Amino acid sequence: MEDLDREIARLLASDGRRSFTDLARDTGLSVSAVHQRVRRLEKRGVIRGYRAVVDPDEIDLPLTAFVSIKPIDPAAPDDAPDRLTHLAAIEACHSVAGEESYILKVRVVTPAALEDLLQEIRAAANVSTRTTVVLSTPFEGRPPAI
C-alpha cells in the first residue's frame, strides 16, 4: 500500500467522520484526490465501513464477558460461528489457537442474562464454554497501528 493511502487509512481509523477537506489538508493532497483514494480504499476492502462507537453502559449493556468455546464432539463440523450469528449479544467472534476454538465477546444486561446467553450458546453450537467476566475496560477499540 502506498504511504499516502496508509496515512488516509490511519486518519480515518482514528476518526471515521473526518472530512475530505481535513484529509486533504493533513495529507497535502487535493480534496478530489483524497476522495478518489478513499473510494479506492473502500472498493479494495481496506476500509470496510464506518460506524458510531456507542457506550455500552448508556444503552443498558453494562456486563461484558469473553466466552471461550470448544466443540463437545471434536469430530463435529467447525460451524460454530454460523450457528451463533443469530445471537445479537455476541459482539465479536474470534477463531483462536489453543484449547478452545473460538473466543466470543458478549455484552448483556445482568449476570442472569449472561447465564441465559451461555445456555443459548451451548445449545445452538453444541459446545462447552469457559467464561471470563470483564471488571473494567481501561481502553478498547483502538485504531490499528497503521
DOMAR-984224 format. One record per atom (N, C-alpha, C): y, x, z; atom name. Coordinates in steps of 0.2 Angstrom, whole numbers, padded with zeros to 4 digits. Atoms other than C-alpha are relative to their C-alpha. Layout:
// residues N
<<Y; X; Z>; "CA">
...
END
This chain:
// residues 146
<<-0006; 0004; 0000>; "N">
<<0000; 0000; 0000>; "CA">
<<0006; 0004; 0000>; "C">
<<-0006; -0003; 0000>; "N">
<<0017; 0006; -0004>; "CA">
<<0004; 0000; 0007>; "C">
<<-0004; -0001; -0006>; "N">
<<0029; 0012; 0010>; "CA">
<<0004; -0006; 0001>; "C">
<<-0004; 0005; 0000>; "N">
<<0041; -0002; 0006>; "CA">
<<-0003; -0007; 0002>; "C">
<<0004; 0006; -0001>; "N">
<<0028; -0016; 0006>; "CA">
<<-0003; 0001; 0007>; "C">
<<0002; -0001; -0007>; "N">
<<0021; -0009; 0023>; "CA">
<<0006; -0001; 0004>; "C">
<<-0006; 0002; -0004>; "N">
<<0039; -0010; 0030>; "CA">
<<0001; -0007; 0000>; "C">
<<-0001; 0008; 0000>; "N">
<<0041; -0028; 0024>; "CA">
<<-0005; -0003; 0004>; "C">
<<0006; 0003; -0004>; "N">
<<0024; -0032; 0032>; "CA">
<<0001; 0001; 0007>; "C">
<<-0001; -0001; -0007>; "N">
<<0029; -0024; 0048>; "CA">
<<0006; -0004; 0003>; "C">
<<-0006; 0004; -0002>; "N">
<<0046; -0033; 0049>; "CA">
<<-0002; -0007; 0001>; "C">
<<0002; 0007; 0000>; "N">
<<0038; -0050; 0045>; "CA">
<<-0005; -0001; 0006>; "C">
<<0005; 0001; -0006>; "N">
<<0024; -0047; 0058>; "CA">
<<0003; 0000; 0006>; "C">
<<-0003; 0000; -0007>; "N">
<<0036; -0044; 0072>; "CA">
<<0005; -0006; 0000>; "C">
<<-0004; 0006; 0000>; "N">
<<0047; -0059; 0066>; "CA">
<<-0001; -0004; -0007>; "C">
<<0002; 0004; 0006>; "N">
<<0040; -0071; 0053>; "CA">
<<0005; -0004; -0003>; "C">
<<-0005; 0004; 0002>; "N">
<<0056; -0080; 0052>; "CA">
<<0006; 0004; -0003>; "C">
<<-0005; -0005; 0003>; "N">
<<0066; -0065; 0046>; "CA">
<<0002; -0002; -0007>; "C">
<<-0003; 0002; 0007>; "N">
<<0077; -0070; 0031>; "CA">
<<-0001; 0006; -0005>; "C">
<<0001; -0005; 0005>; "N">
<<0075; -0062; 0014>; "CA">
<<0007; 0005; 0000>; "C">
<<-0006; -0004; -0001>; "N">
<<0093; -0056; 0017>; "CA">
<<0000; 0005; 0005>; "C">
<<0001; -0005; -0005>; "N">
<<0089; -0047; 0033>; "CA">
<<-0005; 0005; -0002>; "C">
<<0005; -0004; 0002>; "N">
<<0073; -0040; 0025>; "CA">
<<0003; 0005; -0005>; "C">
<<-0003; -0004; 0005>; "N">
<<0084; -0033; 0011>; "CA">
<<0004; 0005; 0003>; "C">
<<-0005; -0004; -0003>; "N">
<<0097; -0026; 0022>; "CA">
<<-0004; 0006; 0004>; "C">
<<0004; -0005; -0004>; "N">
<<0083; -0017; 0033>; "CA">
<<-0004; 0004; -0004>; "C">
<<0004; -0004; 0004>; "N">
<<0074; -0010; 0018>; "CA">
<<0004; 0003; -0005>; "C">
<<-0004; -0003; 0006>; "N">
<<0088; -0006; 0006>; "CA">
<<-0001; -0003; -0007>; "C">
<<0002; 0003; 0006>; "N">
<<0081; -0017; -0007>; "CA">
<<0005; -0006; -0001>; "C">
<<-0004; 0006; 0001>; "N">
<<0090; -0032; -0016>; "CA">
<<-0004; -0006; 0003>; "C">
<<0003; 0007; -0002>; "N">
<<0086; -0050; -0010>; "CA">
<<-0006; -0002; -0005>; "C">
<<0005; 0003; 0005>; "N">
<<0077; -0054; -0026>; "CA">
<<-0006; 0005; 0000>; "C">
<<0006; -0004; 0000>; "N">
<<0066; -0038; -0025>; "CA">
<<-0004; -0001; 0006>; "C">
<<0003; 0002; -0006>; "N">
<<0062; -0042; -0007>; "CA">
<<-0004; -0006; -0001>; "C">
<<0004; 0007; 0001>; "N">
<<0057; -0060; -0012>; "CA">
<<-0006; 0001; -0004>; "C">
<<0006; -0002; 0004>; "N">
<<0046; -0053; -0026>; "CA">
<<-0006; 0003; 0004>; "C">
<<0005; -0004; -0004>; "N">
<<0037; -0041; -0014>; "CA">
<<-0003; -0004; 0005>; "C">
<<0003; 0004; -0005>; "N">
<<0035; -0054; -0001>; "CA">
<<-0005; -0005; -0003>; "C">
<<0005; 0004; 0004>; "N">
<<0027; -0066; -0014>; "CA">
<<-0006; 0004; -0002>; "C">
<<0006; -0004; 0002>; "N">
<<0016; -0052; -0020>; "CA">
<<-0005; 0001; 0006>; "C">
<<0004; -0001; -0006>; "N">
<<0010; -0048; -0002>; "CA">
<<-0004; -0006; 0002>; "C">
<<0004; 0006; -0002>; "N">
<<0006; -0066; 0001>; "CA">
<<-0005; -0002; -0005>; "C">
<<0005; 0002; 0006>; "N">
<<-0003; -0068; -0016>; "CA">
<<-0006; 0005; 0001>; "C">
<<0006; -0005; -0002>; "N">
<<-0014; -0052; -0011>; "CA">
<<-0003; -0001; 0006>; "C">
<<0003; 0001; -0007>; "N">
<<-0018; -0059; 0006>; "CA">
<<0002; 0005; 0005>; "C">
<<-0002; -0004; -0005>; "N">
<<-0009; -0046; 0015>; "CA">
<<0004; -0004; 0006>; "C">
<<-0003; 0005; -0005>; "N">
<<0002; -0059; 0023>; "CA">
<<-0003; -0007; -0001>; "C">
<<0004; 0006; 0001>; "N">
<<-0009; -0074; 0026>; "CA">
<<0003; -0006; 0003>; "C">
<<-0003; 0006; -0002>; "N">
<<0003; -0086; 0034>; "CA">
<<0006; 0002; 0005>; "C">
<<-0005; -0001; -0005>; "N">
<<0017; -0089; 0046>; "CA">
<<-0001; -0006; 0005>; "C">
<<0001; 0006; -0005>; "N">
<<0016; -0099; 0062>; "CA">
<<0005; 0001; 0006>; "C">
<<-0004; 0000; -0006>; "N">
<<0025; -0103; 0078>; "CA">
<<-0004; 0002; 0006>; "C">
<<0004; -0002; -0006>; "N">
<<0019; -0095; 0094>; "CA">
<<0002; -0005; 0006>; "C">
<<-0001; 0006; -0005>; "N">
<<0018; -0109; 0107>; "CA">
<<-0003; 0003; 0007>; "C">
<<0002; -0001; -0007>; "N">
<<0017; -0106; 0126>; "CA">
<<-0005; -0004; 0002>; "C">
<<0006; 0004; -0002>; "N">
<<0000; -0112; 0132>; "CA">
<<0002; -0004; 0006>; "C">
<<-0002; 0004; -0006>; "N">
<<0007; -0117; 0149>; "CA">
<<0004; -0006; -0001>; "C">
<<-0005; 0006; 0002>; "N">
<<0021; -0128; 0141>; "CA">
<<-0004; -0006; -0003>; "C">
<<0003; 0006; 0004>; "N">
<<0008; -0138; 0131>; "CA">
<<-0007; -0002; 0004>; "C">
<<0006; 0002; -0005>; "N">
<<-0004; -0140; 0147>; "CA">
<<-0007; 0003; -0002>; "C">
<<0006; -0004; 0001>; "N">
<<-0017; -0127; 0142>; "CA">
<<0001; 0007; 0004>; "C">
<<-0001; -0006; -0004>; "N">
<<-0015; -0115; 0157>; "CA">
<<-0006; 0004; 0001>; "C">
<<0006; -0004; -0001>; "N">
<<-0033; -0109; 0158>; "CA">
<<-0002; 0003; -0006>; "C">
<<0003; -0004; 0005>; "N">
<<-0038; -0095; 0146>; "CA">
<<-0006; 0003; 0002>; "C">
<<0007; -0004; -0002>; "N">
<<-0056; -0088; 0146>; "CA">
<<-0002; 0003; -0007>; "C">
<<0004; -0003; 0005>; "N">
<<-0066; -0077; 0135>; "CA">
<<-0007; -0001; 0001>; "C">
<<0007; 0002; -0001>; "N">
<<-0084; -0083; 0132>; "CA">
<<-0004; 0004; -0005>; "C">
<<0005; -0004; 0005>; "N">
<<-0097; -0071; 0125>; "CA">
<<-0006; -0004; -0001>; "C">
<<0006; 0004; 0001>; "N">
<<-0111; -0080; 0117>; "CA">
<<-0005; 0005; -0004>; "C">
<<0005; -0003; 0003>; "N">
<<-0128; -0074; 0111>; "CA">
<<-0005; -0006; -0002>; "C">
<<0005; 0005; 0002>; "N">
<<-0142; -0084; 0102>; "CA">
<<-0006; 0000; 0005>; "C">
<<0006; 0001; -0004>; "N">
<<-0156; -0091; 0113>; "CA">
<<-0006; 0003; -0003>; "C">
<<0006; -0002; 0004>; "N">
<<-0168; -0088; 0099>; "CA">
<<0003; 0006; -0005>; "C">
<<-0002; -0005; 0004>; "N">
<<-0164; -0071; 0091>; "CA">
<<-0002; 0000; -0007>; "C">
<<0002; 0001; 0007>; "N">
<<-0173; -0076; 0075>; "CA">
<<0004; -0006; -0003>; "C">
<<-0003; 0006; 0002>; "N">
<<-0162; -0091; 0073>; "CA">
<<0006; 0003; -0005>; "C">
<<-0005; -0003; 0004>; "N">
<<-0149; -0090; 0059>; "CA">
<<0007; 0001; 0003>; "C">
<<-0006; -0002; -0003>; "N">
<<-0132; -0082; 0063>; "CA">
<<0005; -0005; -0002>; "C">
<<-0004; 0005; 0002>; "N">
<<-0122; -0098; 0061>; "CA">
<<0005; -0003; 0005>; "C">
<<-0004; 0003; -0005>; "N">
<<-0113; -0100; 0077>; "CA">
<<0007; -0002; -0001>; "C">
<<-0007; 0002; 0002>; "N">
<<-0095; -0099; 0070>; "CA">
<<0000; -0007; -0004>; "C">
<<0001; 0006; 0004>; "N">
<<-0100; -0113; 0058>; "CA">
<<-0001; -0006; 0005>; "C">
<<0002; 0006; -0004>; "N">
<<-0107; -0124; 0072>; "CA">
<<0005; -0001; 0005>; "C">
<<-0005; 0001; -0005>; "N">
<<-0092; -0121; 0083>; "CA">
<<0007; -0002; -0003>; "C">
<<-0007; 0001; 0003>; "N">
<<-0077; -0124; 0071>; "CA">
<<0003; -0006; 0002>; "C">
<<-0003; 0007; -0002>; "N">
<<-0075; -0142; 0077>; "CA">
<<0003; 0000; 0007>; "C">
<<-0002; 0000; -0007>; "N">
<<-0071; -0137; 0095>; "CA">
<<0007; 0003; 0000>; "C">
<<-0007; -0002; 0000>; "N">
<<-0052; -0136; 0095>; "CA">
<<0002; 0005; 0006>; "C">
<<-0002; -0005; -0006>; "N">
<<-0051; -0127; 0112>; "CA">
<<-0002; 0007; -0002>; "C">
<<0001; -0007; 0002>; "N">
<<-0058; -0112; 0103>; "CA">
<<0005; 0003; -0004>; "C">
<<-0006; -0002; 0004>; "N">
<<-0043; -0102; 0098>; "CA">
<<-0002; 0006; -0005>; "C">
<<0002; -0005; 0004>; "N">
<<-0052; -0087; 0091>; "CA">
<<-0008; 0002; 0001>; "C">
<<0007; -0002; 0000>; "N">
<<-0070; -0081; 0087>; "CA">
<<-0001; 0007; -0003>; "C">
<<0001; -0006; 0002>; "N">
<<-0074; -0063; 0085>; "CA">
<<-0007; 0002; 0000>; "C">
<<0006; -0003; 0001>; "N">
<<-0090; -0055; 0079>; "CA">
<<0000; 0007; 0003>; "C">
<<-0001; -0007; -0004>; "N">
<<-0094; -0040; 0091>; "CA">
<<-0007; 0003; 0000>; "C">
<<0006; -0004; -0001>; "N">
<<-0106; -0026; 0093>; "CA">
<<-0002; 0000; 0007>; "C">
<<0002; 0000; -0007>; "N">
<<-0116; -0026; 0109>; "CA">
<<-0005; -0005; 0001>; "C">
<<0005; 0005; -0002>; "N">
<<-0127; -0038; 0118>; "CA">
<<0001; -0007; -0002>; "C">
<<-0002; 0006; 0003>; "N">
<<-0118; -0053; 0113>; "CA">
<<0002; 0000; -0007>; "C">
<<-0001; 0001; 0008>; "N">
<<-0115; -0059; 0095>; "CA">
<<0007; -0001; -0001>; "C">
<<-0007; 0002; 0001>; "N">
<<-0098; -0066; 0097>; "CA">
<<0004; -0001; 0007>; "C">
<<-0004; 0001; -0006>; "N">
<<-0083; -0067; 0109>; "CA">
<<0005; -0006; -0002>; "C">
<<-0005; 0005; 0002>; "N">
<<-0073; -0083; 0109>; "CA">
<<0006; 0000; 0005>; "C">
<<-0005; 0001; -0004>; "N">
<<-0056; -0085; 0116>; "CA">
<<0002; -0008; 0000>; "C">
<<-0001; 0008; -0001>; "N">
<<-0053; -0103; 0123>; "CA">
<<0006; -0001; 0005>; "C">
<<-0005; 0002; -0004>; "N">
<<-0039; -0112; 0131>; "CA">
<<-0001; -0008; 0002>; "C">
<<0001; 0007; -0003>; "N">
<<-0041; -0128; 0142>; "CA">
<<0004; -0001; 0005>; "C">
<<-0004; 0002; -0005>; "N">
<<-0033; -0138; 0155>; "CA">
<<-0002; 0002; 0007>; "C">
<<0003; -0001; -0007>; "N">
<<-0044; -0136; 0170>; "CA">
<<-0006; 0004; 0000>; "C">
<<0006; -0003; 0000>; "N">
<<-0059; -0127; 0176>; "CA">
<<-0006; -0005; -0002>; "C">
<<0005; 0005; 0002>; "N">
<<-0069; -0144; 0174>; "CA">
<<0000; 0000; -0008>; "C">
<<0000; 0000; 0007>; "N">
<<-0063; -0144; 0156>; "CA">
<<-0004; 0006; -0003>; "C">
<<0003; -0006; 0002>; "N">
<<-0069; -0126; 0154>; "CA">
<<-0008; -0001; 0001>; "C">
<<0007; 0001; -0001>; "N">
<<-0086; -0131; 0161>; "CA">
<<-0003; -0005; -0005>; "C">
<<0002; 0005; 0005>; "N">
<<-0087; -0146; 0149>; "CA">
<<0000; 0004; -0007>; "C">
<<-0001; -0004; 0007>; "N">
<<-0082; -0134; 0134>; "CA">
<<-0006; 0004; 0000>; "C">
<<0006; -0004; 0000>; "N">
<<-0096; -0122; 0139>; "CA">
<<-0006; -0004; -0002>; "C">
<<0006; 0004; 0001>; "N">
<<-0109; -0136; 0139>; "CA">
<<0000; -0002; -0008>; "C">
<<-0001; 0002; 0007>; "N">
<<-0102; -0141; 0121>; "CA">
<<-0002; 0006; -0004>; "C">
<<0001; -0006; 0004>; "N">
<<-0103; -0123; 0115>; "CA">
<<-0008; 0001; 0000>; "C">
<<0007; -0001; -0001>; "N">
<<-0121; -0121; 0122>; "CA">
<<-0004; -0005; -0005>; "C">
<<0004; 0005; 0004>; "N">
<<-0127; -0137; 0114>; "CA">
<<0001; 0001; -0007>; "C">
<<-0002; 0000; 0007>; "N">
<<-0118; -0135; 0097>; "CA">
<<-0003; 0006; -0003>; "C">
<<0002; -0006; 0003>; "N">
<<-0123; -0117; 0094>; "CA">
<<-0007; 0003; 0002>; "C">
<<0007; -0003; -0003>; "N">
<<-0140; -0115; 0104>; "CA">
<<0001; 0007; 0002>; "C">
<<-0001; -0007; -0002>; "N">
<<-0133; -0100; 0113>; "CA">
<<0001; 0000; 0008>; "C">
<<-0002; -0001; -0008>; "N">
<<-0131; -0093; 0131>; "CA">
<<0007; 0003; 0000>; "C">
<<-0007; -0002; 0000>; "N">
<<-0114; -0089; 0137>; "CA">
<<0001; 0004; 0006>; "C">
<<-0003; -0004; -0006>; "N">
<<-0105; -0077; 0149>; "CA">
<<0007; -0001; -0001>; "C">
<<-0007; 0002; 0001>; "N">
<<-0088; -0082; 0153>; "CA">
<<0005; 0005; 0005>; "C">
<<-0005; -0003; -0003>; "N">
<<-0073; -0072; 0159>; "CA">
<<0007; -0004; 0000>; "C">
<<-0006; 0004; -0001>; "N">
<<-0058; -0082; 0166>; "CA">
<<0006; 0005; 0000>; "C">
<<-0007; -0004; 0000>; "N">
<<-0040; -0074; 0162>; "CA">
<<0004; -0002; 0006>; "C">
<<-0004; 0001; -0006>; "N">
<<-0030; -0072; 0178>; "CA">
<<0008; 0000; -0002>; "C">
<<-0007; 0000; 0003>; "N">
<<-0014; -0067; 0169>; "CA">
<<0000; 0004; -0007>; "C">
<<-0001; -0003; 0006>; "N">
<<-0008; -0061; 0152>; "CA">
<<0006; 0004; -0001>; "C">
<<-0006; -0004; 0000>; "N">
<<0004; -0046; 0153>; "CA">
<<0003; 0000; -0007>; "C">
<<-0002; 0000; 0007>; "N">
<<0005; -0046; 0133>; "CA">
<<-0005; -0003; -0004>; "C">
<<0005; 0003; 0004>; "N">
<<-0003; -0055; 0119>; "CA">
<<0004; -0001; -0007>; "C">
<<-0002; 0001; 0007>; "N">
<<-0001; -0057; 0100>; "CA">
<<0005; 0005; -0003>; "C">
<<-0004; -0005; 0003>; "N">
<<0007; -0041; 0097>; "CA">
<<-0001; 0001; -0007>; "C">
<<0001; -0001; 0007>; "N">
<<0010; -0037; 0079>; "CA">
<<-0004; 0007; -0001>; "C">
<<0004; -0006; 0001>; "N">
<<-0002; -0024; 0072>; "CA">
<<0005; 0007; -0002>; "C">
<<-0004; -0007; 0001>; "N">
<<0004; -0005; 0071>; "CA">
<<-0001; 0001; -0007>; "C">
<<0000; -0001; 0007>; "N">
<<0008; -0005; 0053>; "CA">
<<0004; 0006; -0002>; "C">
END
